[in-house]
Structures are given as structure tokens and as C-alpha cells.
Amino acid sequence: MSETTVEEIDLPEPPQRRLRLDWILPVLLRPGKTLPEIIAAETPYWLAPLLILSVLALVFTLVAGPLRVQSALSQPPQLPADSQYWSPDQVQKYIEANTPNTGLLMMYILPGLGALLSVWAGWFLLGAILHLALTMSGGRGSRSADFNLAAWASLPYAVRWVVQIAAMLITSQQILHAGLSGFFPVGVGRLNAYLAGMAGLFDIYLVWQAVLLVIGASAGSGITRGKAIGAVLASLLILLVLEALPGFLLLLLSGLSVQRPFFF
């Protein structure tokens, strides 16, 4: 009787899924279990949270667009003190020149592009700064893992956008004085305007993001919890300083009041 030898055949491994939508809720509800799994994977898994944030950013822009138009049209331009000596034609030309632009470009396209920029540039800056901070603290995590962490730890802002979209649909009002910006008086010096822009970024969702970053950094970098907290806080502080710059530069160039910055 002859024996038949069955050779083992090496089957190719199934392709890894890059779009891990199944991690969305677990990251928010069970971060202590899910984030270490994400950090341990060397595969770039940052696409899913960034897509979620991008879609919600565009929905926010579409919902806020009509409210921006309504607000712009409800505030007619103020005539100068000497306008009483102008002719009706001069008054009409002044009003037309100073009427806010409520076109598609200004009310929808540019805010939408700015919202997308806030998602993608904010993620890239946070990932780069976080990786540098953790490395300087003695961390041994990879660059890919830190960029994954930066993306998934930003999911609290998806919750914020859902809350804000719902609030605008219910109240038909724009979201003004976000975060702690309401504690700063408007129009009192450039430094105050810059600080107000930074304060607008401080809210419960920033705290939530910081907690997720600390959990992930502690699990993947191999450093102590104290060093992880220090690296995360330093990274977020640097990011907030950078986020407030676009609105402050706009103030310097045009004299307009500072609006909420582009990034997280």
C-alpha cells in the first residue's frame, strides 16, 4: 500500500480592510479595549474616521449655509455720518458695494473647503506633532500608529458636528461663541481676538479627544501614563496655537472680527 503525501499549499492571506467602520462606535464607547488594537496594527487605518468627519463637515456647511445668508441679509450696511450730503445714486452705490456677498461661492463652497481643510490638515498636524512629542518623551511607537491614533481620537468632533447640526435644524440659528470664546469681549484688541479664537476651541469634545489620545499613547508608546499625558497636552496646545492663526491673520489683513479657526 502506497502512502499519499498531501503537500501543504500556502494560501494567500486575505486582504486587510483599510476602511474599518466597525471601529467607529467601539472607539467612542470602549476606547480602553479598541484603541490598543488600533495602535498595535501597523496598517494605516486612518481613512474611516476622516471620511466620517469629512461627510459631517460638508453636511454642517450645507445646513449652516442658509443661516449665513439670512444673517448677512438681515444686517444692512451702515451709512457713514456724512451720507446725508450724498445723492440718492451715491447712497445706492455705497449700499451695493458694502452688501455682503451671499453667493454660492462665499456661503457654501469656500466654507465647505475650509471645513475639509480643518479635518485633513488638522489630522496631519496632530499626527506629526504627537509623534514628535511621544518620541521625545521616550516613546517607541511607530509613525503609522501615531497617525492612526490622531485620526481615531478625533471622532469626538463627529459627535460635536452631529449635535451642532441638530441644534441648527431645531433652532434655525447659527452656532455662535463656540467653546469658551463667549467669555472674551468682541473687538477689544488684537491679542484679545486671538485668545478668543483659541478659547473657541476649548470644549468638552477637546477634553474627550485628549482622553482618547492619552489612552492610545499609553498603550502604544511604551512610556508611563504621566509622560503620555504630558506629551498629549503639549501636542494639543501647539495645535491650538496653530489653529487660531488663520482667523488672527484674517483680522490683521482685513480688519474683520475673528471667526472660528479652520482646524479642530
Buried (B, 14 or more C-beta within 10 A) or exposed (E): EEEEEEEEEEEEEEEEEEEBEEBBEBBBEEBEEBBBBBBEBEEEBBBBBBBBBBEBBBBBBEBBBBBBBEBBEEEEEEEEEEEEEBEEEEEEEBEEEEEBEBEEEBBBEEBBEBBBBBBBBBBBBBBBBBBBBBBEBEBEBBEBBBBBBBBBBBBBBBBBBEEBBEBBEEEEEBBEBBBBBEEBEEEEEEEBBBBBBBBBBBBEBBEBBBBBBBBBBBBBBBBEEEBBBBBBBBBBEBBBEBBBBBBBEBBEEEEEEBBBBBBB
